[in-house]
Amino acid sequence: MTETLRFIPLGGLNEVGMNCAALVCDGTMIVIDCGIGFTNEVGAELVHPDFGWLVDRRESLRAIVITHGHEDHIGALPYLLKDLRAPIYAPPYAAALIEDRLREHRLKNIDLRVSPAGSRIEVGPISVERFGVHHSIADATGLILDTPVGTLVHTGDFKIEAEPCEGQRFDRARLEEVGRQGVRLLLSDSTGAEVEGRSRLERDAEAALEAQIARAAHRVVVATFSSNAFRLRAALRIAREQGRRVCLLGMSVKKHTETAQQLGLIPPVDSLLVAPEEVDALPRSEVLILAGGTQGEASSSLTRLAREEHSRVHLEAGDTVIFSSRIIPGNELPVLDVINRFERRGLEVITRQQHPEVHASGHGSREEQRTMIQLLQPRAFVPVHGTHHHQRRHMELAREEGIPETQLLDNGSVLEVTRDAIRLVGRVQVGRVYIDGMKPLSAELMAQRRSMGSGGLLTVLLMLQGGRLRERPRIVSSGVFEARERRRTEERVAEHVRNALKGRHFVAPEDAEDAAIEAARRFLMHNQRRRPLIMADANGES
């Protein structure tokens, strides 16, 4: 047995989301998390890591270990499982959500095993033990990995609540014990590394939410992350105590509420709920709407409410919208658009920016990150999850605590760990796969969409006869030229393409199309300095 281990992040570093990493030891590979990211790039909705490197090594994959149920940790599983199979180990809440994703993708015969905090599994030479952590989703866990090179600890996403609410668990005593026994390497969540002090308690956010709802005279919309069962439970309790009926608006809110009830995190609420079509018939002061779409997603319930496009629920001036959430970096513009639309219609909008007390982050701030380092006292430290800036700030904290070995990684970095050293030994190929609907988009299609989006589309229509151009090409463009110049410039392009192809004999229509595209491209670059997506279609006999 070799006493060398390799840790290879495929996603989640220098970015927020898409968390996925491989652990390789003595011919055994374990994948830790398998998440998606959200995007609005050229029509794609989701993005996940390129799994080509994993698929090429499928024979060594022995387990997929999920730390918790957020989409940036489980959402890419269906796409990975279409190419390879391995047992999936997940805590109860995550397992319930994974089952739902597998049904959506019609994936069957998947080996999904429930693995709660405190459980241990053996995967080749690696023992994997879970420990409970506080986070903004139920059943969040970190991993204690006993390996031939020593003990590694992967925190998963975490915070440390001084006064946890019901259902939250943080296994401090177990971490202290592991720290005393010796930790070779700590891999720790860096997302909150820029925030000084400690993160706000979930209990405090619940109290602030209660106060804001109490002062609202009319309908209240609470927009929060659907996966936060603790926040959903609080909103439902507050509504009951303040005499409001609750409308669950959006598939994600409904699904997470059902899952939390099934696992005993939320008590029965059927008598409290009203259907969307019943909301307008109730007194405005007796309605609370729980809506998904905190990030301004175009098809979300919250965005449709803001645009007055929801078919069943309507808001009026004087109603209140509470964003009990944060803006994930990159989503600022769509979220601000939603806020602006509500405010222009006379609704009161309460956000974290003006009222920070209405939201509690699921990620620990600097002092909680420091506490984790102090509990485990690792010999080596690697920050994971978050941008390069987050990782660097977290690494500075580890150095302040006297950790002798630290290392920054990128996606694709290969970190070799031995009993005596950690070092970078190379890179593997990584990339991104974009998803539209539920289908992955090829790199070629994404390139076409980017080109079309930045430069427009120009199509050259050819009529061939006997392998030769029969008449002058026809040009059809969209988003390339201003209306006043469009026809004249299309005529010039057509004339240039005709001159370039005139007299030539083409064996196949595809050859004529390639020649036409090249001629149009050269003309537009030389005369217009434009780079649209250019396509050609040759009809007729070749």
N, C-alpha and C positions, 0 to 999 in steps of 0.2 A: 504494500500500500504506500502510495506517494504521500509525502507530507507537504503538499502544495495545493492551494485552493485559488480559484480565480473568480472574481466578481465582475460581471459585465453588464452595465446598464444599457438597455436598448431604448429607453424613453424615460421622461420625467426629470432629466437634468437640463439646466439652462432653459427651462420652460415650466409652465404650470399645467399639470395633467399628463396623460399618456404614461403613467408609471408602469414600468416593466423592467425586470432585471433577471439575469441568469447567474446561478451559482454552480460552478463546475468543480468537482473533486473526484479523482480516481475513477474517471469514466462515467460518473453519475452527474446528471444535470437536474437542477431544480429551478423552476421559474417562479419568481416572487412577483405577484400582481400582474395584471394584464389589462391596462386601462386605455380609455379613449381621451381625446381632447375635443373641444368644441371649436368650430370655425365657421366663418361665413365666406370663405374664399371661393370665388367663382362658382357659386351654387352648391358647393359641398357643405354638409352639415356637421360631419364628424371627421376625425382623423385619428389614426392609430399607428403605432410603430410598424415598420416593415419587419415582418417575421421571417424573412428569407433565411437568415442565419440560423434561427431555431429549427426551421423546417429541414434544412440541410443536415441537422444533427439530431433528428427525431429519435434515432435509436438509443441515444443516451438520456433522453428526457424521462425522468421517473416520477415527477410530481409537479403540479402547479399549486402553489401555496398562496392563498389570498389573505391579506391582512384585514380588510374590511370592505364594506359594500358600496362605497362611492363609485360613481361611474368612471372616474379617472383611475380606478384600480380593478374594476371588473368588466367595464363596458366593451372591451375588445375580445373577450373570451370567445364569443361565437365565431369571430373571424379567424382566430387561431385554431379553433377546434375543427374548422372545415378542412384544415391541412394536416393536422396531427392530433393524436389522442394521448391523454395521460390522466391518471387520477387527479381530481381537483379537491383540495382540502380548504374549506372555508368555514368561518364562524357562522352561527345560526342565521343571523339577519342577512348576511351576505349570501348564504346558501339559498335562502328563500328568493332573493332578488335574482340570483343566477338562474334558478329554475325557470323564472318568468322569462328571462332573456333567451334561454334555450328553446322554450316553447315558441317564442316569436320567430325564431330562426328555423324552427322545425328540425332541431337537432335531437336525435334520439340516441339511446344507449350510451349516454355520457356517465362516467364514473364520478359522481359528485358525493363527497363525504363530509358530513358535518363535523367540525373540529372546533370546539369552544375553548375559551381561555382556560388554561390549566392542563389542556390535553397535550400529549406527546406522540409523535410518530417517528419511525425509523425509516430513512430513505437512503439505502446504500450505506456509506460510511458517515452519514450526517443524521444527527438526531435533531428534530425540530419540536421545540416546546413553545406554546403560546402563553403570553401574559396579557392581561387586560390593561387597556389605556383609556383615558378620557378622550373623547372626540365628539364631533357633531353628528355622529351616527351611532346607533346601538351596536354592541358587540365588536367594537374596534379592538384590535390586538396588535402587539408587536411579537417578534420572534427571537427566541434564544436558540442559537444554532451551535450544537456541540460538534466539532469537526476535528480531523486529524491535526490541524494546525492550532487548535485552541478554540475558545468560545467566541463566537460572533453574536452580536445583538443588533437586530434591525428593529427600530422603534415603530415602523409604520407611521402614520399620521397620529400626532398625539398632542394633548395639553395636560396640565395637572391642576385639577379643580381642588381648591381648599375646602369647599363645601359641596360635594357632588350631589346632584339630585338623584331621585330614585331610578335605578337601572344603570347608573354609571359605575364603572369599576376601574380601579388603578392598583395593580399588584406591586405596591412599593416594597413590601417585605421580601418578596421573591427577588426583586431587582437588587435590593441591598445584599441579599445572600449571594447572588450571582457575582456582584461586584467584589465581595470578599474572596470568592473563589478564584477570581481572575478573568478579565475579559480581554481577549486578544485585539478585537476590533469592534468599534461602535459605528454603525451606519444610522444616521439620525436625521429626521425630518427637519428641513431648514426653512420652511415656508414663512415662519414668524420671526425670522432672525433680525429683521429690520425694526421690530417693535420693542421698545424698552419696557422693563418691568414685567408684569404678569398679565395674561389675557383676562378679559372680563368673565365673570362666572355665568354659567347658564342660568342660575337662579336669579341673578341680577337682571339679565335680559328678560326673563319671564316677568319680574316685578314691573319693569319699565313698560313692557307690552300691556300689562294689565292696567296701568295708569293711563296710557294713551287711549286704550279702548274705552275706558270709563268716561273719559272726557269728550268722546265723540258723540255728536247729537244725532247723526244719521247712520247710513250704512258704513261699515268698516270692511276694507279689504286688507287682509294680512298676506303679504307676499314674503315667503320664506323658502329656504331650501327644502324641498319635499322630503329629502332623506333624513332630516333632523326630527326623529320621532319625539324627542323631548320637547321641541318647540311646538310641534303639532299637538302634542298632548296638552301643553300649557294653553294654547289657543282654544282648544276644545273645552277645557275646564273653565277658562275665563268666560267664554260665551255662555256656558250653562249657568254660571253664577250671576252673570249680568243680564240674563233673560233674553239672550239672542239665539236664534236658530242659525245653523251653520250650513253653508253650501260649499261642497268640495268641488273646485273648478279646475279641471285639468286631469289627464290620465295619471300623471306622475303623483299628484297629491292623493288621488283616490287609491292608487296602488300601494303607496307607502303607508297610508292610514290602515288599509286592510292588512298589510303584512305586520305592522306593529300590533294590531289587535290580535292577530293569530298567535303572536309570540308573547302576548300578555303585557306588552308595554303600554298599550292604550286600552282603557276599559270600554265596554260596549257603548256605542254612541248612536245607534240607529234612531232612537227617539229624538235625537237632537238635529238630525240631518234633514235638509230639504233639497229637492231637485232644482236644477237651474231654472226650469220653467215656472217654478213656484215663487221665485225670489221677488219678482215685481209685484206680486199680490200681497206681500207682507208689509207691515209698517216699516218704514226705513230704519227706525231706531231698534228694530228687533232682528236685524240681519248682520251676520258676520260671514264674509266670504274668504275662504282659504284658497289662494290662487297660486299656480305655478308660473314661472317665467321671470324670475328675479334678474336674469341677465339680458332681458330684452329680446329673447328669441322670437323670431318673426311669427311663428305659428302658435305661440303660447297663449294661454288664456288671458294673462295680464296684458300682453301687447294688443290682443283683440279688444279687450275692454278699453284700453287707451285710445284705440283707433275707432271706437264705436262700431266695431265689426262683429261683436259677439251676437249670435242669433237669439240668445235667450236671456241674457243678463245685461242690464243697462245701469250705468251710474249717472248721477246728477250732481250739479253744483251743491256743495255743502257736505258731500260724502267724503270719507277719509281713506287714504291709501297709506299703509304702513309697510315700508320696506324693512323687514326684520332680516337683513341680509347684507352682504358686502358685494361690491362690484369686483368680479374677477378681472385681473389685468387683461386688457384687450377688448373688453366689453363696454367701455365707458360710453361710447357714442350711442349705441342702441338703447342703453339704460337711460341715459339723459334724454333721449327722444321720447321715451315712454313717460318719464316724469314731466317733461315739458307739455306733452299733450294733455295729461291730467290737469295740470295747473292752469292751462289756458281755458279749460272748461269750468274752472271755479272749484275744483276739488282740492282739499288739503292733502299735501303729500309730506309724509314724515320719513326721513331717511337717516342713515347712519352718519352722514356728513354733518348734519345739524344736531342730531340727537343720537350720539354714539351709544347711549345706554340701551337702545332697542335691539342691538345685536351683540352676540358673543361669538368670537371666532372659535373654530374647532382646532386651531393650531396654537401651540404654546409660544409665548413670547420669549424674550431673551433669558429671563430669570428661570423660566421653566426648562428651557434648553440647558441652562447651566445646572439646574438641579438634576436632570437626567445624566449629565456627564459626571456629576459628583456621586450619584448613586452607584454608577457602574465602574468608575475609575478605569477606563480602558487604557491599554498601552498605545493603541492607534485609533485614529478618528477620521472618518470620511463623511462629509455632509452630503445628503441626498434630498431629492424632492425640492424643486424650486429653481429660480433663475441663478445665473452665475453670481450675481450680487448677493442673493440670499445665502448661497453656499459659502462665499468668501467671508461674509460677516459671521456665519456660524463657525467657520474654521478659526477665525480670530478668537472667538469665545473659547474654543477648545484649547487654543494655545495659552490664553490667559489662565486656564485651569491646569496648565503644566503638562498637557498631553504631549509626549515626546515625538510621536509620529503622526503627521497629518498629510492629507492628499486631496486635491481637487480633481474631480472626474468630469468628463463629457460623456454624452451618449456615444457608445461605441468603444470607450476606453476599456482596456483589459487590465484590471488590477490583480496582480499576483500577491498572494498572502502566504508567508511561511511563518514558522514559529519565531523567526529572528528579524523579518523585514517585510515591509509592503513596498511594492514598486510597480510602475507602469511598464508593461512589456509589449505593448502593441495596440492595435485597433482592429475592430471587426466592422463590416459594412452595416450601416444603419440608414434609415430613411423614414419617410412618412407615406402612409396610404390614406387617401381621401375617400370618404364615403358619401354618396348621394342616395337618400332613401336608406336602403339596406344593402346597396351594392357598392363594392369597391370600384374606384375609378383608376384606369391605367395612367401611367406617367404620360403617355402620348396624349390621352384625352385631356388631362390637366394642362398640359402645355398648350393645346389648342384653345382651351377655355381662357387661359391667361392671355394668350396672344389676341384672341377675339375681344376680350374685355378691355385690353389696353389700346388696341389699334383698330378694332372693327373687323368686318368680314368682307372679303371681295371674292366673288366667284366668276371664273372664266368658263363660259359655255361654248363648246366647240362642235362643229358639224363636220364630220369626216366622210370621205367617199374614196374608196380604193386606197386607203392609207394616207390620203392627202387632205389638206384643208379645203373644204368645198366653198365656204363663204366666210366673210369676216366674223370673228368671234363676237359674242355678246357678253357684256360685263354687267354684273349685278352686284351692287355694294350696299352695305348697311353699317352705319356708324364710322365711315371712313372720311367722307367729304361733307362739307357744309352743303345745304340744299341748293344754294344758288350756283355752286360750282360742280355739283355732282354729275349732271348729265354730260357736260362738256369734258370733264376729266375722264369719265368712263369711256367716252368716245376716243379720247387720246390713248388710253390704255389699250383699248380694242385694236386700234390702228397699229400700235407698237407690237402687240402680240401677233397680229396678222403678218406684219413684215418679218418678224423673227421666224415664223413657221412656214411662210410661203415657199413653195417649191420643195419642201422636205417630204420624204416618204417615211411613214411610221408603221412599223410591223404590228404594233399593238396600240389600242387606245390609251393605255397607261403611259406609253412613251410620249404621246402627244400631250397628255395632261401634265406630265413632269416638265416638258419643254415650255408649255404655256405658263405654268406657275413660275418658273425661273425667269422668263421674259417679263412677266408682270412685276415680279419682285424687283428686278433690276431697274425697271422704269420708275417705279414708285420711290425707290431709294434715291435714285439719281435726280429725279425731278421734283419729288414731293417731300422727301425725308420722312416717309411714312413706312410703318411696319405692320400692316394688318395681317390677319390670318388669311392666306390665299388658298383657295381650292379650285379645282378644275373638273369639268365633267364633259367627256367626249361622247357624243351620240353619233349614230350612223354606222355604216359598214367600214371596217378597217381593212 
